[in-house]
Amino acid sequence: MDLELTGKVAVVTGASKGIGLAVVRALISEGARVVAGARNVASLQQLPGVVAMEVDLSEPSGPARLVARAVEEFGRVDILVNNVGAVKLRLAGFLATSDEDFQWSMQINFFAALRATRAAIEQMLKQGGGAIVNVASVNAFFQPDSGTIDYGAAKAALTNLTKALSQEFGAKGIRINDVSPGPVATDLWLGEGGVADTVAKLTGSDRETARNNVLASIGGVPTGRLSTPEEVASLVTMLASPRLANVTGSNYVIDGGLIKTL
């Protein structure tokens, strides 16, 4: 199926690894031109069709500067993928999670997307439309717990923002949707300092055992594995496509069946 993305201009945040890098590659494969932002862009330098920009997206001016780069290079922004995000496990509970902890999580998981969205919508209104896809998380609504309380709150804010903006800008040709992954095979879960590594160190086990124990504790994944970044990227790319021109304000879950409720 042709997703009709040839020649489209896409901006991707948090683009240097994991889901972000997979999204960049998926968009390129569909013929889009991509402006990719991250603090370290070494992994992006050799990709054809990509303009890589080193930028700290947690810094207030960073997201708008990334969008402006796309306009400078190509004169428009057709797609924005708000992927940048991070989580720190708060294993000591809510009372040990400070205002500063919440502020950190809101900056990287909510405000970065908010600021990029504001800049992109200003441009999309001038050109008559566009598509925005936010990478949220099942943590926004699935078994919220103190271990990810600040992350879940930030992602919940993001999904709420998506719904509100879809109502305001739908009639102006701007579509805004969410993708909410469950556990994904990225550094967030499997890398040094990630979920499995952190739990392994606390429990005296290895990463694989820790990962399996964490998944079991939240109800298990029926498919028996983590989602891949490429699978999430495929969903993001579909939502960016004009093929789904009447889909907006929706949240698509990709979690291997983790969520058991309707």
C-alpha positions as CSV (number, residue, x, y, z in Angstrom):
1,M,0.0,0.0,0.0
2,D,1.3,3.5,-0.9
3,L,1.0,5.6,2.2
4,E,1.2,8.8,0.1
5,L,4.1,10.2,2.1
6,T,6.5,10.8,-0.8
7,G,7.8,14.3,-0.6
8,K,6.2,15.0,2.7
9,V,8.2,16.9,5.3
10,A,8.4,15.3,8.7
11,V,9.9,16.4,12.0
12,V,10.8,13.7,14.5
13,T,11.9,14.4,18.1
14,G,14.1,12.0,20.2
15,A,15.2,10.6,16.8
16,S,18.6,9.1,17.5
17,K,17.6,5.7,18.9
18,G,14.8,3.3,19.8
19,I,11.3,4.2,18.6
20,G,12.5,7.6,17.3
21,L,15.1,6.1,15.0
22,A,12.7,3.4,13.8
23,V,10.2,6.1,12.9
24,V,12.8,8.1,11.0
25,R,13.7,5.0,9.0
26,A,10.0,4.1,8.3
27,L,9.2,7.6,7.1
28,I,12.3,7.6,4.8
29,S,11.2,4.3,3.4
30,E,7.9,5.8,2.4
31,G,9.6,8.7,0.6
32,A,9.3,11.4,3.3
33,R,12.0,14.0,4.0
34,V,12.8,14.0,7.7
35,V,14.2,16.6,10.0
36,A,15.4,14.6,13.1
37,G,16.2,16.2,16.4
38,A,18.2,14.7,19.3
39,R,21.0,15.6,21.7
40,N,23.4,13.2,19.8
41,V,22.8,12.7,16.1
42,A,25.7,10.4,15.2
43,S,23.2,7.6,14.4
44,L,21.4,9.8,12.0
45,Q,24.3,11.3,10.0
46,Q,24.5,8.6,7.3
47,L,20.8,8.2,6.7
48,P,19.7,9.5,3.2
49,G,16.9,12.0,3.2
50,V,17.5,13.1,6.8
51,V,18.5,16.5,8.1
52,A,19.9,15.8,11.6
53,M,19.9,18.6,14.2
54,E,21.6,18.5,17.6
55,V,19.1,20.0,20.1
56,D,18.1,19.7,23.7
57,L,14.4,19.3,23.5
58,S,13.9,19.7,27.2
59,E,15.2,23.3,26.8
60,P,12.3,25.7,26.2
61,S,13.4,27.0,22.8
62,G,14.6,23.6,21.5
63,P,11.4,22.2,20.0
64,A,10.5,25.4,18.2
65,R,14.1,25.6,16.8
66,L,13.7,22.1,15.4
67,V,10.5,22.9,13.7
68,A,12.0,26.1,12.3
69,R,14.8,24.1,10.8
70,A,12.4,22.1,8.8
71,V,10.7,25.3,7.5
72,E,14.1,26.7,6.6
73,E,15.1,23.6,4.8
74,F,11.9,22.6,3.0
75,G,9.4,25.5,3.5
76,R,6.8,23.5,5.3
77,V,6.0,20.8,8.0
78,D,3.5,18.1,7.0
79,I,4.2,15.7,9.9
80,L,5.3,16.1,13.5
81,V,6.2,13.0,15.5
82,N,6.6,13.8,19.2
83,N,8.6,10.9,20.3
84,V,11.1,12.3,22.8
85,G,10.6,11.0,26.4
86,A,12.3,9.4,29.3
87,V,11.4,7.7,32.6
88,K,13.2,7.2,35.9
89,L,11.9,4.5,38.2
90,R,10.7,6.0,41.6
91,L,11.0,2.9,43.6
92,A,11.0,4.7,47.0
93,G,7.4,5.8,46.3
94,F,5.4,9.0,46.1
95,L,6.7,10.7,49.2
96,A,10.2,10.3,47.9
97,T,9.3,11.8,44.5
98,S,10.0,15.5,44.7
99,D,8.7,18.5,42.8
100,E,11.9,18.5,40.9
101,D,11.4,14.9,39.8
102,F,7.9,15.8,38.5
103,Q,9.3,18.9,36.8
104,W,12.0,16.9,35.1
105,S,9.4,14.3,33.8
106,M,7.0,17.0,32.7
107,Q,9.7,18.9,30.8
108,I,10.8,15.9,28.7
109,N,7.6,14.0,28.4
110,F,5.0,16.8,28.1
111,F,6.4,20.2,27.6
112,A,8.8,19.2,24.8
113,A,5.8,17.8,22.8
114,L,3.6,20.8,23.7
115,R,6.2,23.3,22.5
116,A,6.9,21.3,19.3
117,T,3.2,21.0,18.6
118,R,2.6,24.8,19.1
119,A,5.4,25.6,16.6
120,A,4.2,23.0,14.1
121,I,0.5,24.0,14.3
122,E,1.4,27.6,13.6
123,Q,3.1,26.4,10.3
124,M,0.4,23.9,9.5
125,L,-2.3,26.5,9.7
126,K,-0.4,28.6,7.1
127,Q,-0.2,25.7,4.7
128,G,-3.6,24.3,5.2
129,G,-3.1,21.2,7.3
130,G,-0.8,18.5,8.6
131,A,-0.6,15.4,10.9
132,I,0.8,15.1,14.4
133,V,1.5,11.8,16.2
134,N,2.4,11.8,19.9
135,V,4.2,8.8,21.4
136,A,2.4,8.4,24.7
137,S,2.4,5.3,26.9
138,V,0.1,2.8,28.5
139,N,1.5,4.2,31.8
140,A,-0.9,7.1,31.2
141,F,-3.9,4.9,32.1
142,F,-2.9,1.3,32.8
143,Q,-2.3,0.3,36.5
144,P,-0.7,3.7,37.5
145,D,1.7,3.1,40.3
146,S,4.2,5.1,42.4
147,G,7.2,3.6,40.5
148,T,6.4,5.6,37.4
149,I,4.1,8.2,39.0
150,D,5.6,11.3,37.4
151,Y,6.0,9.6,34.0
152,G,2.5,8.4,34.0
153,A,1.1,11.8,34.9
154,A,3.1,13.5,32.1
155,K,1.9,11.0,29.5
156,A,-1.7,11.3,30.7
157,A,-1.3,15.1,30.2
158,L,-0.1,14.4,26.7
159,T,-3.0,12.2,25.8
160,N,-5.4,14.8,27.2
161,L,-3.7,17.5,25.1
162,T,-4.1,15.4,22.0
163,K,-7.8,15.1,22.4
164,A,-8.3,18.8,23.1
165,L,-6.3,19.9,20.2
166,S,-7.9,17.4,17.8
167,Q,-11.2,19.2,18.6
168,E,-9.9,22.7,18.1
169,F,-7.9,22.1,14.9
170,G,-9.8,19.2,13.1
171,A,-11.8,21.6,11.0
172,K,-8.6,23.3,9.9
173,G,-7.1,20.1,8.4
174,I,-4.8,19.2,11.3
175,R,-5.0,15.7,12.6
176,I,-3.6,14.8,16.1
177,N,-3.4,11.2,17.4
178,D,-1.5,9.2,20.0
179,V,0.3,5.9,20.0
180,S,0.6,4.3,23.4
181,P,3.2,1.5,23.5
182,G,3.4,-1.0,26.3
183,P,6.9,-2.5,27.0
184,V,9.2,-2.1,24.0
185,A,12.6,-3.6,23.3
186,T,14.5,-0.3,23.7
187,D,17.1,1.0,26.1
188,L,14.3,2.2,28.4
189,W,13.5,-1.4,29.1
190,L,16.6,-3.3,28.3
191,G,19.6,-0.9,28.4
192,E,21.9,0.2,31.2
193,G,19.9,2.1,33.8
194,G,16.6,0.9,32.2
195,V,13.7,-0.9,33.9
196,A,15.2,-4.4,33.8
197,D,18.7,-3.2,34.8
198,T,17.4,-1.2,37.8
199,V,15.2,-4.0,39.1
200,A,17.9,-6.5,38.6
201,K,20.3,-4.5,40.8
202,L,17.7,-4.1,43.5
203,T,16.8,-7.8,43.6
204,G,20.2,-9.3,42.9
205,S,19.0,-11.0,39.7
206,D,20.0,-10.8,36.1
207,R,18.3,-8.5,33.6
208,E,16.3,-11.2,31.8
209,T,14.9,-12.5,35.1
210,A,14.1,-9.0,36.3
211,R,12.3,-8.2,33.0
212,N,10.2,-11.3,33.2
213,N,9.3,-10.7,36.8
214,V,8.3,-7.1,36.1
215,L,6.1,-8.2,33.1
216,A,4.5,-10.9,35.3
217,S,3.8,-8.4,38.1
218,I,1.7,-6.3,35.7
219,G,-0.3,-9.1,34.3
220,G,1.9,-10.6,31.6
221,V,2.1,-10.1,27.9
222,P,0.0,-12.7,26.0
223,T,2.3,-12.6,22.9
224,G,5.2,-13.5,25.2
225,R,7.5,-10.7,24.0
226,L,8.1,-7.0,24.0
227,S,7.0,-5.0,21.0
228,T,9.8,-3.9,18.7
229,P,10.6,-0.2,17.8
230,E,9.8,-1.1,14.2
231,E,6.3,-2.2,15.1
232,V,5.6,1.0,16.9
233,A,7.1,3.0,14.0
234,S,4.8,1.2,11.5
235,L,1.8,2.4,13.5
236,V,3.1,5.9,13.8
237,T,3.7,6.1,10.1
238,M,0.2,4.8,9.2
239,L,-1.3,7.6,11.5
240,A,0.9,10.2,9.7
241,S,-0.5,9.1,6.3
242,P,-3.2,10.8,4.4
243,R,-4.7,7.4,4.0
244,L,-6.2,7.9,7.5
245,A,-7.3,11.4,6.8
246,N,-10.4,11.2,9.0
247,V,-8.7,9.7,12.0
248,T,-8.0,12.2,14.7
249,G,-8.2,12.5,18.5
250,S,-7.6,8.7,18.9
251,N,-5.2,6.7,21.0
252,Y,-3.8,3.5,19.6
253,V,-2.4,0.9,22.0
254,I,0.4,-1.5,21.0
255,D,1.2,-3.6,24.0
256,G,1.2,-7.3,23.0
257,G,-2.1,-7.7,24.8
258,L,-0.9,-6.4,28.1
259,I,-4.1,-4.4,28.8
260,K,-6.9,-6.9,29.4
261,T,-9.9,-4.6,29.6
262,L,-12.1,-3.4,26.8
